[in-house]
Amino acid sequence: MSPDTGITSRVRGSRGYAEQAEDLVAKYEAIDFAAKHGAVLPLLPAAPASVLDIGAGTGADAAWLAARGYRVVAVEPTAALRSRAMALHPSPAIEWIDDSLPALRHVVARRRQFDLVMLTAVWMHLDAAERRLAMASIASLVAPDGVLTMTLRHGPVPNGRVMFAVSAEETIALAGECGFRPSLHVDTESIQAANREAGVSWSQLALRRH
């Protein structure tokens, strides 16, 4: 993610995204929402629930949700991705914010809570200390009985990126300390052939705040 956002000083794991923005737009936009999130679809709150999409990338997920009546706040710190997302998916139901984990200072400062918070392919960009801080920030943003969905990436790190090993077990335990209970844990292969061949797999989690 681009130095022009200041993100490199906040999250090392966002390195490399701005440089690959064009390729990533094509890749991310080609993946269907249901293919990525099929396991958690039955657990999503009904529209017009409020959604916070953290690390929204090219806006494909935010657009899918907005088209179905959800009100979405999309957080993306990489200017190169965020500008493309806003052009690809202009919608009055999506508000774009430049912010980043672990603190999410701009979002947290609004003192707003959401029925659904989504982190898709984000968590592995945070180291252990950042993950602990991030979970506390996220917990403050999820409404009582709200849902947190997370997809965790496992496998080799692509060239030019910074990623850290994460596990579903650690993530569930950390979430539990912040008032969440697991509703779903599914481990799957990558839906992208190149990633499967490289040994990439995913854990899908849904956690409910109590």
PLY file of the C-alpha trace (Angstrom):
ply
format ascii 1.0
element vertex 210
property float x
property float y
property float z
element edge 209
property int vertex1
property int vertex2
end_header
0.00 0.00 0.00
1.21 3.39 -1.00
3.64 5.54 0.98
1.54 8.56 -0.02
-1.08 7.44 2.50
1.43 7.19 5.33
0.39 3.60 5.77
3.92 2.23 5.71
4.55 3.83 9.07
1.37 2.32 10.47
1.21 -1.18 9.01
4.24 -2.85 7.48
2.09 -5.61 6.07
0.41 -3.29 3.57
3.65 -2.96 1.57
3.44 -3.77 -2.14
-0.24 -3.20 -2.86
0.01 0.19 -4.55
2.68 -1.08 -6.93
0.46 -3.99 -7.96
-2.85 -2.12 -8.01
-3.65 -2.65 -11.69
-3.15 -6.41 -11.51
-5.01 -6.64 -8.23
-8.06 -4.84 -9.59
-8.47 -7.45 -12.31
-7.87 -10.30 -9.88
-10.15 -9.10 -7.08
-13.00 -8.03 -9.33
-13.09 -11.48 -10.95
-13.86 -13.29 -7.68
-17.56 -13.63 -6.93
-18.77 -12.59 -3.47
-20.57 -15.88 -2.90
-17.45 -17.82 -3.90
-15.45 -15.99 -1.25
-18.05 -15.75 1.48
-20.48 -18.58 0.80
-19.95 -20.21 4.18
-20.87 -17.05 6.09
-23.77 -15.89 3.91
-26.44 -17.48 6.16
-25.02 -15.56 9.13
-25.12 -12.08 7.60
-27.65 -9.73 9.17
-30.53 -8.74 6.94
-30.37 -5.55 4.89
-30.43 -2.64 5.48
-27.92 -3.50 8.18
-24.82 -1.35 8.58
-21.52 -2.85 7.39
-17.89 -1.93 7.99
-15.59 -3.47 5.36
-12.01 -3.16 6.65
-9.40 -3.49 3.93
-12.01 -3.10 1.22
-9.51 -3.22 -1.65
-11.19 -2.64 -5.00
-14.64 -2.38 -3.44
-16.07 -5.57 -4.95
-17.52 -6.79 -1.65
-18.76 -3.35 -0.65
-20.52 -3.01 -4.00
-22.14 -6.44 -3.71
-23.51 -5.52 -0.29
-24.62 -2.03 -1.31
-26.51 -3.45 -4.29
-28.49 -5.61 -1.86
-29.54 -2.78 0.40
-26.76 -2.67 2.98
-25.22 0.62 4.14
-21.45 0.21 3.84
-18.46 2.05 5.22
-15.44 0.84 3.25
-12.00 1.34 4.78
-8.99 1.17 2.46
-5.64 2.85 3.24
-4.06 2.35 -0.18
-4.85 5.38 -2.33
-4.17 3.49 -5.56
-6.80 0.88 -4.71
-9.28 3.24 -3.09
-9.41 5.60 -6.09
-10.00 2.70 -8.46
-12.68 1.28 -6.18
-14.57 4.57 -6.06
-14.48 4.81 -9.85
-15.51 1.18 -10.37
-18.30 1.15 -7.82
-19.88 4.60 -7.46
-22.71 4.13 -4.99
-24.41 6.46 -2.51
-24.65 3.46 -0.19
-20.83 3.22 0.14
-18.76 5.69 2.14
-14.99 5.44 1.63
-12.51 6.16 4.42
-8.71 6.25 4.42
-7.82 4.45 7.66
-5.87 1.42 8.82
-5.49 -1.22 11.46
-4.49 -1.73 14.18
-5.93 1.53 15.57
-8.55 2.51 12.96
-8.34 5.95 14.55
-10.66 7.78 12.15
-13.37 5.13 12.29
-13.17 4.63 16.06
-13.33 8.40 16.62
-16.81 8.43 15.08
-18.10 6.30 17.98
-20.33 4.32 15.65
-21.09 0.60 15.79
-21.95 -1.76 12.94
-24.16 -4.81 12.56
-21.51 -6.52 10.41
-17.74 -6.01 10.31
-15.76 -7.81 7.61
-12.00 -8.42 7.33
-11.19 -10.31 4.15
-7.53 -11.28 3.62
-6.37 -8.63 6.07
-5.42 -10.26 9.35
-2.16 -11.85 8.10
-0.74 -8.38 7.47
-0.57 -7.69 11.22
2.05 -9.04 13.58
1.10 -10.52 16.97
1.21 -7.21 18.86
-0.75 -5.44 16.13
-3.38 -8.20 16.07
-4.03 -7.77 19.79
-4.46 -4.01 19.40
-6.56 -4.46 16.27
-9.00 -6.88 17.88
-9.71 -4.40 20.66
-10.34 -1.66 18.08
-12.62 -3.92 16.06
-14.59 -5.02 19.12
-15.48 -1.40 19.87
-17.02 -1.13 16.40
-19.28 -4.21 16.46
-22.78 -3.67 17.78
-24.15 -5.97 20.50
-25.13 -9.25 18.83
-23.33 -8.02 15.70
-21.25 -10.30 13.49
-17.53 -10.19 12.72
-16.38 -12.19 9.69
-12.72 -12.87 8.94
-10.84 -14.79 6.28
-7.35 -15.84 7.31
-4.70 -16.64 4.71
-2.24 -19.50 5.23
0.70 -20.31 2.99
3.76 -18.83 1.27
4.19 -15.07 1.16
4.14 -13.47 -2.33
7.18 -11.50 -3.41
7.11 -7.89 -2.31
4.57 -8.47 0.49
4.81 -8.66 4.26
2.63 -11.30 5.94
2.68 -13.10 9.26
1.56 -16.57 10.25
-1.93 -16.54 11.75
-4.14 -19.36 12.97
-7.85 -19.73 13.45
-7.30 -20.94 17.00
-5.29 -17.89 18.03
-7.78 -15.56 16.34
-10.80 -17.16 18.01
-9.08 -16.98 21.41
-8.14 -13.34 20.90
-11.68 -12.50 19.82
-13.01 -14.32 22.86
-11.04 -11.98 25.12
-12.88 -9.10 23.44
-16.38 -10.50 23.90
-16.89 -12.61 20.77
-18.10 -16.19 20.48
-17.39 -18.28 17.37
-20.34 -19.10 15.13
-18.41 -20.62 12.23
-14.95 -21.97 11.42
-14.37 -23.47 7.97
-10.98 -24.31 6.42
-10.82 -24.32 2.62
-8.40 -24.42 -0.28
-7.84 -21.23 -2.26
-10.39 -20.75 -5.05
-7.60 -19.38 -7.27
-5.72 -22.11 -9.13
-2.31 -20.45 -8.85
-2.71 -20.05 -5.11
-3.84 -23.65 -4.68
-0.76 -24.84 -6.54
1.39 -22.67 -4.29
-0.17 -24.21 -1.17
-2.38 -21.32 -0.10
-5.40 -22.13 2.04
-7.92 -20.10 4.02
-9.87 -20.18 7.26
-13.28 -18.54 7.29
-14.52 -17.36 10.67
-17.75 -15.80 11.87
-17.89 -14.49 15.42
-20.79 -12.90 17.26
-20.39 -10.18 19.89
-22.10 -10.85 23.19
0 1
1 2
2 3
3 4
4 5
5 6
6 7
7 8
8 9
9 10
10 11
11 12
12 13
13 14
14 15
15 16
16 17
17 18
18 19
19 20
20 21
21 22
22 23
23 24
24 25
25 26
26 27
27 28
28 29
29 30
30 31
31 32
32 33
33 34
34 35
35 36
36 37
37 38
38 39
39 40
40 41
41 42
42 43
43 44
44 45
45 46
46 47
47 48
48 49
49 50
50 51
51 52
52 53
53 54
54 55
55 56
56 57
57 58
58 59
59 60
60 61
61 62
62 63
63 64
64 65
65 66
66 67
67 68
68 69
69 70
70 71
71 72
72 73
73 74
74 75
75 76
76 77
77 78
78 79
79 80
80 81
81 82
82 83
83 84
84 85
85 86
86 87
87 88
88 89
89 90
90 91
91 92
92 93
93 94
94 95
95 96
96 97
97 98
98 99
99 100
100 101
101 102
102 103
103 104
104 105
105 106
106 107
107 108
108 109
109 110
110 111
111 112
112 113
113 114
114 115
115 116
116 117
117 118
118 119
119 120
120 121
121 122
122 123
123 124
124 125
125 126
126 127
127 128
128 129
129 130
130 131
131 132
132 133
133 134
134 135
135 136
136 137
137 138
138 139
139 140
140 141
141 142
142 143
143 144
144 145
145 146
146 147
147 148
148 149
149 150
150 151
151 152
152 153
153 154
154 155
155 156
156 157
157 158
158 159
159 160
160 161
161 162
162 163
163 164
164 165
165 166
166 167
167 168
168 169
169 170
170 171
171 172
172 173
173 174
174 175
175 176
176 177
177 178
178 179
179 180
180 181
181 182
182 183
183 184
184 185
185 186
186 187
187 188
188 189
189 190
190 191
191 192
192 193
193 194
194 195
195 196
196 197
197 198
198 199
199 200
200 201
201 202
202 203
203 204
204 205
205 206
206 207
207 208
208 209
